[in-house]
Amino acid sequence: MLGLKHPNIVKIEGYGADGLVKKPSGREIKKLVYIMLEHVSGGLLFDLCQTLGGMGEDAGRFFLTQLLDVIAYM
């Protein structure tokens, strides 16, 4: 994943297996596996579909073309 360079693929900024979460109660959860991704504004495609419902043929074609381009690249 680190080697993938494409405008439609979110970049991995870092990863590890030493993550730590501190709960408000004071409890700690250690040794969590994590992946840090670049920030992407605009939200998720899933959320957009939930908000808009059907998005029409033109929008569907737009997103499908982007997905197929990424799959071909990979």
C-alpha positions as CSV (number, residue, x, y, z in Angstrom):
1,M,0.0,0.0,0.0
2,L,2.9,2.4,0.7
3,G,4.0,2.1,-2.9
4,L,0.7,3.1,-4.5
5,K,0.7,6.6,-5.9
6,H,-2.6,7.6,-7.5
7,P,-4.8,10.6,-7.1
8,N,-7.8,8.5,-6.1
9,I,-6.0,6.4,-3.5
10,V,-5.7,7.7,0.1
11,K,-2.1,7.8,1.1
12,I,-0.8,5.9,4.2
13,E,1.1,8.3,6.4
14,G,2.2,5.7,9.0
15,Y,1.3,2.5,10.7
16,G,2.3,0.5,13.7
17,A,1.4,-2.0,16.4
18,D,2.1,0.1,19.5
19,G,-1.1,2.1,19.6
20,L,-2.5,3.3,22.9
21,V,-6.0,4.4,23.9
22,K,-6.7,6.0,27.3
23,K,-10.3,5.8,28.3
24,P,-12.0,8.6,30.4
25,S,-12.1,6.0,33.2
26,G,-8.3,5.9,33.2
27,R,-8.2,2.4,31.7
28,E,-5.5,2.0,29.0
29,I,-5.7,-0.3,26.0
30,K,-2.2,-1.0,24.7
31,K,-0.6,-2.6,21.7
32,L,-3.3,-1.6,19.2
33,V,-2.6,-2.0,15.5
34,Y,-3.2,1.2,13.6
35,I,-2.9,2.8,10.2
36,M,-2.7,6.6,9.8
37,L,-4.2,7.9,6.5
38,E,-3.9,11.4,4.9
39,H,-6.8,13.7,5.7
40,V,-9.4,13.8,2.9
41,S,-12.0,16.5,3.0
42,G,-15.5,16.0,1.7
43,G,-16.6,12.9,3.6
44,L,-17.1,9.3,2.5
45,L,-18.9,8.1,-0.7
46,F,-21.0,5.9,1.5
47,D,-22.2,8.9,3.5
48,L,-23.0,10.8,0.3
49,C,-25.1,7.9,-0.9
50,Q,-26.9,7.7,2.4
51,T,-27.7,11.5,2.3
52,L,-28.7,11.8,-1.3
53,G,-30.3,8.4,-1.9
54,G,-30.1,7.8,-5.6
55,M,-27.6,10.0,-7.3
56,G,-28.5,9.5,-11.0
57,E,-26.7,8.0,-14.0
58,D,-24.2,10.8,-14.5
59,A,-22.9,10.8,-10.9
60,G,-22.9,7.0,-10.9
61,R,-20.9,7.0,-14.1
62,F,-18.4,9.5,-12.6
63,F,-17.7,7.5,-9.5
64,L,-17.6,4.2,-11.3
65,T,-15.1,5.6,-13.8
66,Q,-12.9,6.7,-10.9
67,L,-13.2,3.3,-9.2
68,L,-12.3,1.4,-12.4
69,D,-9.3,3.7,-13.0
70,V,-8.0,2.8,-9.5
71,I,-8.6,-0.9,-10.0
72,A,-6.7,-0.8,-13.4
73,Y,-3.8,1.1,-11.7
74,M,-3.6,-1.4,-8.9
